[in-house]
Amino acid sequence: MEEARVDFLAQIGWDFAKLEENGVISPVVAVACEYKNSSRFAEVISIAVGIEECGGARLKIKYTMTNAQGVLICEARSEHCFMNTQGKLLRLKKDLPGFYQALTSVQ
């Protein structure tokens, strides 16, 4: 899921390098997974990423994982906050309006 999130952020123009250039860190504060079917080690799994909720200080991302036959393997969510390098919580809409706009445009 982390690799899918990193790729998703890069696709919307806000890769981790850009966040770091803006002095932003994004810790994971919660993760939930619901396994629907099993998969095998060498099996290729596709992960669709979407925004579940983009609030003032938190971002909730949803993940849908399917195998090559389209069988649902797992549904998951991760929750993230955003802080500056001094540990101060950032409000996305106020402190990072460009990032907030990019996130909400894909909801």
Secondary structure, 3 states (H helix, E strand, C coil): CHHHHHHHHHHCCCCHHHHHHCCEECCEEEEEEEECCCCCCCCCEEEEEEEEEECCCEEEEEEEEEECCCCEEEEEEEEEECEECCCCECCHHHHCHHHHHHHHCCC
